Each structure stands twice: as structure tokens, then as C-alpha cells.
Amino acid sequence: MDTVEVLQVDRKEAMLQPEALQLRTEGRDEQQERRLSESEDGNNPFSFTPQIIRLHKDHELFEDGDIHRHMYLQDLYISEAEDKPALSVSEFACHISGCSAVFSALEEYEHHYNALHRHVCCSCRRSLPSARLLDIHIQEWHDSLFTILAQKQDMYQCLVEGCGQTFRTNKHRKDHLIRIHKYPPDFRFDKTKKERGRETKRKEQKDAAMEVVDDVCESEGVCEVMCNSPSDEPEGGESMETHECEEKASAEDVLAAAQDTESTAPRKPQYSYRIPNTVCFGHGSVRGFRGRRGRRK
Amino acid sequence: MWRLNKVRHKAGQQGGNLDELRLKRRENERALRQARRDRQLVSKRLLLNEDEEQPDVSMDTAPGGHDIVSLLHKLQHSGTEKEAHLKALSKVLRDPSAQLTFIKHENSMHLLVGLLTGSNAQCRLQAVRCLHELSHSSHTNVAPACLPATPYLLTYLSGPSTKFTELCLYTLGNMCPDSDVVREKLLAQGIIPALASCIENQRHTLAVVEAAAFTLSQLLQARDAPEKIIPIVLKSTLPSHLLSVLTPDPQFGLAPAIECAWCLHYLICSTDDNKELLAQGALSQCSSLLVSLGGAVTEGNKEDGIELLIWPLLRCVGNILSSCPEEDLNAQLTDAHLPASLCALVQAYLHTLPALARETVWVLNNLTAHSTEFCSALLTLNLVPGLIQLLPFSQGINTMILRILANIAHKKKEFCVQLMQLGLLSALCATLKMADQEMVIQSLDILFMMTVSSPVVAEEFVRQDGLSLLEVLQYNGAAEMRQRSTYLLEKHLLSYQQHITVDNMPDP
């Protein structure tokens, strides 16, 4: 019989920490048999088994009831509770590594997630407020084909949905947005790449390369993605160094390329708390190249 | 009802003093909680005189040592006035300092015992009242001083006078918690058989039953009870008597049943093996009673203090289930309404007594852990949606609910599909976002069981955008979350992802 004697624990929520139990193996049910084979898989981290929980007399769970009982014995009982004990509701928390936001309502969580984490660019990890703006961003910043085409055609779309106009340069579009659509001159989602600053860009490129080294063993298509990343405006030798590989570069080439630039970053553990650039979350944030070529992890 | 009505009445009268009363109660509650944490939770009961409304310590004349001494002197030397002096003495002994003076005085107890066992019935009554006042003292050295009286008190338990017997019982009950020495002596003097025959013979005098069960409960809560007291009690006829008085009498009220239920709770939770109690029908009786109480509560007949009875019954059922082999469960638990009643109790007390609701879901877990029948019952009786709606509530409630749902999912593939149809997957999509780590891990556990049970479930989860939730968890700080979400994604949900990729991918 799978029973467990529960000892006193401080936190009410953590009151049930079952010790390891054996799986029942007599089940004729297919479910149980399949689960048995799952558990024999050494990597299976799931360990739930139903348990009867015994609680001893002094268990923390019994505190309120005992107090009620003794208040009654001491003639302090009152039938209608005057101050109703507060019923607690679980909070929500953003589980994205590095984000420590906590919310009291699910709607708040969803709002936070949609605003900050849903439409995230794989390459530069910028967060865009909508799928459309993300599309445009990827196209304009990370698509080398776009850069080439833009030299000859009006490629820059108006950001306002339904407008449909296109422009030869970023600046033309910006003027249009300000004049026609009354946008502010410093609209956040229309920054040009030059405004990012060379320092940050370089750092991000290096980081990206280092991330690739570690991740290349785990997922397919990563190397191709990074290498296919358009060199942003070429700046001297930096971009050449980090994006040296060709489209079909192998893992070793990437490794060599990264090592050429500077000392290799220490190999990150498989479950690094820092999310690699190449992994994107959110329905709809898988865009462009990665979706075409790579498979999601 | 033991003084419940009186307290409420009093509170109603003293309108202005309601705040004072509230403050006092809150302070007392705080003291009780601290005492429980120190394992020193002890209560005594004071049986008032018929003419008293409430225990009044402030007296007309300020009592003092002087009074005690003079009263004792009078008692020793007066002839016909003994009863009056004893009455006066009992009033004086309400005061704590007077109690201490009394026991320090040489021969005082000897005198009292003499009057207790004398030929004058009225004097005996007043003498026992004096002892009762002494027993109520909060000083732990008062009770041992009363030991000379206990053999007589025990003998009188089989006497005919209800009031007298009650006083004897409550006196003994008050003395029990105070010291090991007292309990040892009482056990040696045969308190257990005395209580057993008292309840048996006076089964129809519910006031006596209540008092005897109270006394027993005091014994059973002692620190050394599991080794020294409980084995003796289990061998006696007390358990069956307690069970026979468990159903409350509609006229007399809940009080005797309340005391018996708490005794049973202390008995059951102190031993690992409750086969004897099971054989005597403890599980079936407690659960039937819970069902009828649950019904009453649902209908709105919330009698005052009904939760004082529900509480120990829940604990009895919850703990005794661990001694009941699964094969015997259906034979023992004849009332199929138990799951529904338990769910009704949760809803009824969720906002007023969340701790009671929490214990109720604990019982539901124990009921469903190894029983396919009860898991099936939760589904067929449509109790699951109500449980799912409880998932927002923390402090042990939602984690236990997830356990119950996991118990169900664990039993059969078909149950997983049914759970999905009842909306569990979308509920899990919310619980996976909770801050409470245990909720997330348990949600992952259930999700695993459900997705491996059937492709239908896995597809539905993917359709509800569940994959993004799991991806986020892959990089969480806690290893248990990372391992589970990664395993789930890689081994089971990857294939479903490809369906989505093919269908939904926009052309670049």
C-alpha cells in the first residue's frame, strides 16, 4: 500500500513531500503498462504516483481546526465568523529566464507576455508589439535580400496597417509617418540600425556567435541561421570575422570562425539560464528564415 | 450546545463591549496558536452552577488567603453549616491565588476529601464543586495536589446522580493535562475502564456521555499518549462506545458527538494500523455521518458549531483510509455519496473556513489515490468542473486539487480524455503560469500523463498554444521544471509541432 507518513513542514504549500515509492506493477491497464515502460526510461523525470497522505496529530494542516476546537472548549466560540479569513489566490509569474515579473491576475500576465515576450526577433532579441511589426523588422534588419532589393525598389513599407505605401529609404518612410499619419518623430519601433550604436551591435554579434558554438550540437539548422544572418551594414572587418561561414558551413567551420575572433567563451551548460538567441518563443514569433529552414527545438 | 448560545447571547447584550470581546478573542486565539506550536495546547472546562450565567471571577468580597484559612477553620469545626461553608469555599476557589493558598495549607485536601466521601450528599456535591474549581486552575501544581481525591472521583463515575457525575468527570478531565504523574496515577487507578463503563451505562444521559468523552479526549492528547494510553484504550470497549454515540441526537445537540469524534480522531491519527477500528465500522460510520452533515450544510441547515463535528470526522476518514486495503474500500465505504458530499463541503466552507475546505480536499485525495471507482465517480457525478474552478486558490488547496486530478488521470486513458473534455488542459495552461513552483511541477506531471494517454489530448494541447508555455519553462531556474518540460517537448510533443509547422507556416 502506497502510504506516506508526513512530517511537519513549515510551509503549508510544501507540506507534501513524498518519499520515493514503488510504481504499482500489477496493472492490467494499458495506461499503466505504458507508463511502466516510460519509467524504465532512465531519463524520464516524471515521478508522480498517487498516494494516501497520513497526517499526524500535530501537523500544521490541522492547526486551524485545533484552534477552533479549543476556542470552543474555552467558551470563546462564536458562530458567525467576524473577520472572515482571507482566502488566498495564487499569483502568476513570468517564467522566462531573467524576467521576474509577478502578477495577481492571469490577464496581467498575458498582457505582459504579449507586450514583452511574444513578438521577439530571433536574431537581435528585440521585442516588437505586433506580428506585423516583427515581420517588417526582420525583413528590414536581417534580410540580406531586402537590402539588395531596397537599392533599386521601394521596399520600406508604411508601418500603418492598411496604408500600403512603400518608400525607397527609411527616412522617407519616417517623414511620411510624421507628416501623413502624425506619428511622433521618435517613434520607438522605427529606429534605424545606425542608431543602435556600433558597440552594442558588435557585442551582440559576438554573443550570438558564442551561443552558436554551444547550441550547434543540440539543434539543427542553427548554424545555417546564424551564418545566413545578413551582415548588417558592413563595418570594416567585424562582421566579416563573425559571419565568415557560408551558407552550408559545417559545425567545425563555425567553431573555427568563432575561435578566430577571440578566446572562446566557456562552454555553457546544457540548461543555461540564459536563453540562446536562436530559440524563440511564442506563437507567431517563429519568423522568416528559421521557420523555413530550421526545426523548432 | 455547550454554552454556544450563552456566549452569543452575552455578546448580543453587551453591544458596546463587542470590540473588547473581539480583542480578547483575538488575543486568546493568538495564545492558542503559540501554545500549539509549543505542543502545549491544553484547555479546561468549567461547569457553571445553575444560577451562573458566565464565569465571574470578580466577586463581591475580595478573596484572600485570610478567607481560605477562616473558611477551612469553620469547616473543621462547624457541625450543621458545612454545606454553606463549602459553597462559599467553592466560590472563593474561583480565584487563582486562593487556589494556591488552599493547596499550600496543610490538611486542606484531607479535609475536602473527607467531605467528599462523607455521608452528607449535599456536602459531597459541594466538595466536588470545590475540587472542580481547583482542577480548572492554570497552575500545573494544583492538579497533583488533588490526587488524593481521584480514587473516589473514579468510583463515583458509576453513581446515579447526573450533576455529580458530570462534575467528577470534568474535574478528572481538567486534571489530566497537567502532569505525567497525575496521568500515571489515574491510569493505575483504572480511569480507562471507568470511563468505558460510564459511557456504556449512561449512554442515554448525553450530558454524562459528553463529559466522559471530553475527559477521554484530554487523556488522548497527552504527549505520552501513543505509548501509554492509546494502546489501552484501543483494547477496551471505548472505541465501540464512541462509535455508537457518534450520531448526534437532534434534541440534545451536537456536543456529545463532537467529543466522541475528537476522541476518535486522536485515536486514529496516533496509530499506523487502524484495522481494529476499521473492523468496528469506523470508516463507514464516520463517512455516513459526513454525508448527512454535508447534506444538511448544503441545504442551508448550518447548525451552530456543526463544523466542530465535521472537522474531526474529516480527519478520521482521511487518516483511516490509509489502513484500508483497496479491495475492502467498497465494502467499508457503503455510502456512494461521499465524494459528492465532500465536494459540497468544500464549496460551502471555501470562503468562511478555508482550512476546513483544505482538509476536505485532502480527504478527497486519499479517497481517489488508489481507487478507480472513486475516480470514476468524480467524473460521472460531474464533480470535476467544480474542482477545476478551485485551482486559483492557494495555501494548499490548489496543490491538493491537482493531486486529485492527477489521481484520476493516472488511472485510465479514457479518464484523461474525459478530463480534457472538461477543460483541464486550458486550466493547466493557466496553472503552468503560476508563481508557485509546486503548482507548475504538478501541472507538468498531469500534462505528461494526459499527453501520453492519447494523441487527441496532445493535439489539443498544441492547438491551445501550450508548446510556448513549455518552451519558456525549458530555461527556468528550477531543474525539475526544465527537465520535465524538455522531456515532454522532445519526446512527445515534437511530432505534433510538425503538423502545426506545415499547416500554419506563412510563406516567406
Interface residues (C-beta under 8 A of the other chain):
Chain A: M1 D2 T3 E5 K12 E13 A14 M15 L16 D29 E30 Q31 R34 R35 E38 N43 N44 P45 F46 S47 F48 T49 P50 Q51 I52 I53 R54 L55 H56 K57 D58 L61 F62 E63 D64 G65 D66 I67 H68 R69 H70 M71 Y72 L73 Q74 D75 L76 Y77 I78 S79 A81 E82 K84 P85 L87 S88 V89 S90 E91 F92 A93 C94 H95 I96 S97 V102 L106 Y109 H117 Y271 S272 Y273 R274 I275 V279 F281 G282 H283 G288 F289 G291 R292 R295 R296 K297
Chain B: W2 R3 L4 V7 R8 A11 R22 R25 N28 E29 L32 R33 R36 R39 L41 S43 K44 R45 P55 Q221 I258 W262 Y266 C269 S270 D272 D304 G305 E307 L308 W311 P312 R315 G318 N319 L321 S322 P325 E326 L350 H351 T352 L353 P354 A355 L356 R358 E359 W362 N365 N366 T368 A369 H370 L391 P392 F393 S394 Q395 G396 N398 T399 M400 R403 A406 N407 H410 K411 K412 K413 A430 T431 K433 M434 A435 D436 E438 M439 V440 Q442 L444 D445 I446 F448 M449 V452 S453 D465 S468 E471 V472 L473 Q474 Y475 N476 G477 A479 E480 M481 R482 Q483 R484 T486 Y487 L489 Q497 Q498 T501 M505 P506 P508
